[in-house]
Amino acid sequence: MKKPLYIVGVDGSEWSERAVMRAINLAKQTNAQVELISVIEFGKIQPILMEGNEPYVIDKGNVQDETLEKVIKPLLDTYQDSGVEMSYQLLWGDPVDVLHECAKHERANMLFMGRRGRSRFVDILLGSVANKIAHKAGIPVVLVP
């Protein structure tokens, strides 16, 4: 029988760190595995300004390396002795669509997210990723305050 899978959307915020903690604690009780997914939105990191006549180009590899070092690795290190099988993915795109597709494709049993992300201002204007995914996911979503 396949272990239950809990996906946790992480963005480096304290709220996503608490979501990981909640998922790990539940995974210990249910013998589940936990997958951390960090979604990088290209539109939010691509600068509007240009240097000279050439557009400034973001090195995707550097952005991924930085996300791995600052967001994923600290979480993996913190919970390495938890006894919970953990994995991660760094993906590009819209967080709502990417998390929804991952949960669907991997047949996740539950999705955990912090209630607030890195940008409260964007949440106010456009609605939060957590709120949108809660309406779209099709599986139980745990919104962690």
C-alpha positions in Angstrom: 0.0 0.0 0.0 1.3 3.4 -1.0 2.1 5.9 1.8 -0.1 9.0 2.1 1.4 12.1 0.5 1.2 15.5 2.0 2.3 18.4 -0.2 3.4 21.7 1.4 3.7 24.9 -0.6 6.7 26.8 0.7 8.0 30.3 0.0 10.4 31.1 2.8 7.8 32.9 4.9 7.3 32.1 8.6 3.8 30.9 7.7 5.0 28.3 5.2 7.6 27.1 7.8 4.7 26.6 10.2 2.8 24.7 7.5 5.8 22.4 7.1 5.9 21.8 10.9 2.2 20.9 10.9 2.6 18.5 7.9 5.5 16.8 9.5 3.7 16.4 12.8 0.7 14.8 11.1 2.9 12.7 8.8 4.5 11.2 11.9 1.1 10.1 13.2 -0.1 8.8 9.8 3.1 7.3 8.4 2.9 9.8 5.4 5.6 11.3 3.3 6.0 15.0 2.8 6.9 16.8 -0.3 7.9 20.5 -0.2 7.1 22.5 -3.3 8.5 25.9 -3.9 7.0 27.7 -7.0 9.0 30.5 -8.5 6.9 33.1 -10.4 9.0 34.3 -13.2 6.9 37.5 -13.7 7.6 38.6 -10.1 11.4 38.3 -10.4 11.9 39.7 -13.9 12.9 43.3 -13.6 11.0 45.9 -15.5 14.1 48.1 -16.0 16.6 47.6 -18.9 20.3 48.0 -18.8 21.3 50.0 -21.9 19.5 48.6 -24.9 19.5 45.1 -23.7 16.9 43.7 -21.3 18.3 42.5 -18.0 18.1 38.7 -18.0 17.6 36.7 -14.9 19.6 33.5 -14.6 17.0 30.9 -13.7 19.7 28.6 -12.4 20.9 31.2 -9.9 17.3 31.8 -8.8 16.7 28.1 -8.3 20.0 27.7 -6.4 19.1 30.6 -4.1 15.6 29.2 -3.5 17.1 25.8 -2.7 19.7 27.3 -0.3 17.4 29.9 1.5 14.0 28.1 1.4 14.3 24.3 0.9 17.6 23.3 2.6 16.9 24.9 6.0 13.6 23.0 6.1 15.1 19.7 5.1 17.9 20.2 7.7 15.4 21.1 10.4 13.3 17.9 9.9 16.0 15.5 8.8 15.7 13.5 12.0 11.9 13.6 12.1 11.6 10.1 10.8 9.4 11.4 8.0 10.3 10.7 4.3 10.8 14.1 2.7 11.3 15.3 -0.9 11.1 18.6 -2.7 10.5 20.2 -6.0 11.4 23.7 -7.3 9.0 24.6 -10.1 8.3 27.7 -12.2 4.8 29.2 -12.9 1.7 30.3 -11.1 1.7 28.9 -7.6 -2.0 28.1 -7.7 -1.8 26.2 -11.0 1.4 24.5 -10.2 0.4 23.3 -6.7 -3.0 22.1 -8.1 -1.4 20.2 -10.9 1.2 18.6 -8.6 -1.4 17.5 -6.1 -3.5 16.1 -8.9 -0.6 14.4 -10.8 1.0 12.9 -7.6 -2.4 12.0 -6.1 -1.6 13.9 -2.9 -3.9 13.2 0.1 -3.6 16.7 1.6 -2.1 20.1 0.8 -0.6 22.3 3.5 0.0 26.1 3.1 0.7 29.0 5.2 -2.2 31.5 5.3 0.1 34.3 4.5 2.9 34.4 2.0 5.8 36.7 1.2 3.7 39.5 -0.2 0.7 40.7 1.9 0.2 43.7 -0.5 -0.3 41.3 -3.5 -2.6 39.2 -1.3 -4.8 42.2 -0.6 -5.0 43.2 -4.3 -5.3 39.8 -6.0 -6.4 37.4 -3.2 -4.0 35.0 -1.6 -2.6 31.9 -3.2 -3.8 29.9 -0.1 -7.4 31.1 -0.7 -7.3 30.3 -4.4 -5.8 26.9 -4.0 -8.4 26.1 -1.2 -11.1 26.6 -3.8 -9.4 24.7 -6.6 -7.5 21.8 -5.0 -10.1 19.1 -4.9 -8.3 17.6 -1.8 -8.3 18.7 1.8 -6.3 21.9 2.2 -4.8 22.9 5.6 -4.3 26.6 5.9 -1.9 27.2 8.7 -2.0 30.6 10.5 
